[in-house]
Amino acid sequence: MRDSDEYLGTIERALEDVRGTGPRFGLCLYNAGMDPFEGCDIGGLAGITKDTLAARERLVFDWCRGHRWPIAFVLAGGYLADRLD
């Protein structure tokens, strides 16, 4: 990824792919990982800020709301680092 616009655009295209080609489903299970965050000690992508991740969450939840699909989410776990808050 080069920047947050590319990251968010990729997610938006993936959501539309699910809608257009995926099977019908009754629940979206969303694993909201934090490892793309640029400040993550164990990974991260340059330009992916906390604001980018907040925009990602709004994108996914708004998309589900717009399609009238219920959503459940979990935060990915297992992170051990000094700078994670």
C-alpha positions as a Markdown table, in Angstrom:
| # | Residue | x | y | z |
|---|---|---|---|---|
| 1 | Met | 0.0 | 0.0 | 0.0 |
| 2 | Arg | 1.2 | 3.5 | -0.8 |
| 3 | Asp | -1.3 | 5.5 | 1.2 |
| 4 | Ser | -4.5 | 5.5 | 3.1 |
| 5 | Asp | -6.6 | 6.3 | 0.0 |
| 6 | Glu | -5.3 | 3.2 | -1.7 |
| 7 | Tyr | -5.9 | 1.1 | 1.5 |
| 8 | Leu | -9.5 | 2.4 | 1.9 |
| 9 | Gly | -10.2 | 2.0 | -1.9 |
| 10 | Thr | -9.0 | -1.6 | -1.7 |
| 11 | Ile | -11.4 | -2.3 | 1.1 |
| 12 | Glu | -14.3 | -0.6 | -0.7 |
| 13 | Arg | -13.7 | -2.7 | -3.8 |
| 14 | Ala | -13.5 | -5.9 | -1.7 |
| 15 | Leu | -16.9 | -5.1 | -0.1 |
| 16 | Glu | -18.4 | -4.6 | -3.5 |
| 17 | Asp | -16.9 | -7.8 | -4.8 |
| 18 | Val | -18.6 | -9.6 | -1.9 |
| 19 | Arg | -21.9 | -8.0 | -2.7 |
| 20 | Gly | -21.6 | -8.8 | -6.5 |
| 21 | Thr | -20.2 | -12.3 | -6.5 |
| 22 | Gly | -20.4 | -13.7 | -3.0 |
| 23 | Pro | -23.1 | -15.9 | -1.7 |
| 24 | Arg | -26.0 | -14.5 | 0.2 |
| 25 | Phe | -25.4 | -14.4 | 3.9 |
| 26 | Gly | -27.2 | -13.2 | 6.9 |
| 27 | Leu | -24.4 | -11.8 | 9.0 |
| 28 | Cys | -21.1 | -10.0 | 8.4 |
| 29 | Leu | -18.4 | -11.1 | 10.8 |
| 30 | Tyr | -15.7 | -8.3 | 10.8 |
| 31 | Asn | -12.2 | -8.9 | 12.2 |
| 32 | Ala | -11.0 | -5.4 | 12.8 |
| 33 | Gly | -7.2 | -5.9 | 12.9 |
| 34 | Met | -5.0 | -3.0 | 14.0 |
| 35 | Asp | -1.7 | -4.3 | 12.5 |
| 36 | Pro | -2.0 | -2.0 | 9.4 |
| 37 | Phe | -1.5 | 1.0 | 11.7 |
| 38 | Glu | 1.7 | 2.8 | 10.8 |
| 39 | Gly | 2.8 | 2.9 | 14.4 |
| 40 | Cys | 2.5 | -0.8 | 15.0 |
| 41 | Asp | 5.7 | -2.4 | 16.2 |
| 42 | Ile | 4.9 | -5.7 | 14.6 |
| 43 | Gly | 3.9 | -4.5 | 11.2 |
| 44 | Gly | 2.1 | -1.5 | 9.8 |
| 45 | Leu | 1.9 | 0.3 | 6.6 |
| 46 | Ala | 3.2 | 3.8 | 6.1 |
| 47 | Gly | 0.3 | 6.3 | 5.9 |
| 48 | Ile | -2.2 | 4.2 | 7.8 |
| 49 | Thr | -3.1 | 6.4 | 10.7 |
| 50 | Lys | -5.6 | 6.1 | 13.5 |
| 51 | Asp | -7.9 | 8.3 | 11.4 |
| 52 | Thr | -7.5 | 5.9 | 8.5 |
| 53 | Leu | -8.5 | 3.0 | 10.7 |
| 54 | Ala | -11.5 | 5.0 | 12.0 |
| 55 | Ala | -12.5 | 5.7 | 8.3 |
| 56 | Arg | -12.2 | 1.9 | 7.6 |
| 57 | Glu | -14.5 | 1.1 | 10.5 |
| 58 | Arg | -17.1 | 3.7 | 9.2 |
| 59 | Leu | -16.8 | 2.3 | 5.7 |
| 60 | Val | -17.5 | -1.3 | 6.7 |
| 61 | Phe | -20.3 | -0.4 | 9.2 |
| 62 | Asp | -21.9 | 2.0 | 6.8 |
| 63 | Trp | -21.7 | -0.5 | 4.0 |
| 64 | Cys | -23.4 | -3.2 | 6.1 |
| 65 | Arg | -26.1 | -0.7 | 7.2 |
| 66 | Gly | -26.7 | 0.3 | 3.6 |
| 67 | His | -27.2 | -3.3 | 2.6 |
| 68 | Arg | -29.3 | -4.1 | 5.7 |
| 69 | Trp | -26.9 | -6.8 | 6.9 |
| 70 | Pro | -26.2 | -7.2 | 10.6 |
| 71 | Ile | -22.6 | -7.0 | 11.6 |
| 72 | Ala | -20.6 | -8.4 | 14.5 |
| 73 | Phe | -17.0 | -7.5 | 15.0 |
| 74 | Val | -14.0 | -8.5 | 17.0 |
| 75 | Leu | -10.6 | -6.8 | 17.5 |
| 76 | Ala | -7.8 | -9.1 | 16.5 |
| 77 | Gly | -5.6 | -10.0 | 19.4 |
| 78 | Gly | -2.2 | -11.2 | 20.3 |
| 79 | Tyr | -0.4 | -7.8 | 20.1 |
| 80 | Leu | 2.5 | -7.3 | 22.4 |
| 81 | Ala | 4.4 | -4.1 | 22.0 |
| 82 | Asp | 5.5 | -1.1 | 24.0 |
| 83 | Arg | 3.8 | 1.5 | 21.8 |
| 84 | Leu | 0.3 | 0.0 | 21.5 |
| 85 | Asp | -2.4 | 1.9 | 23.5 |
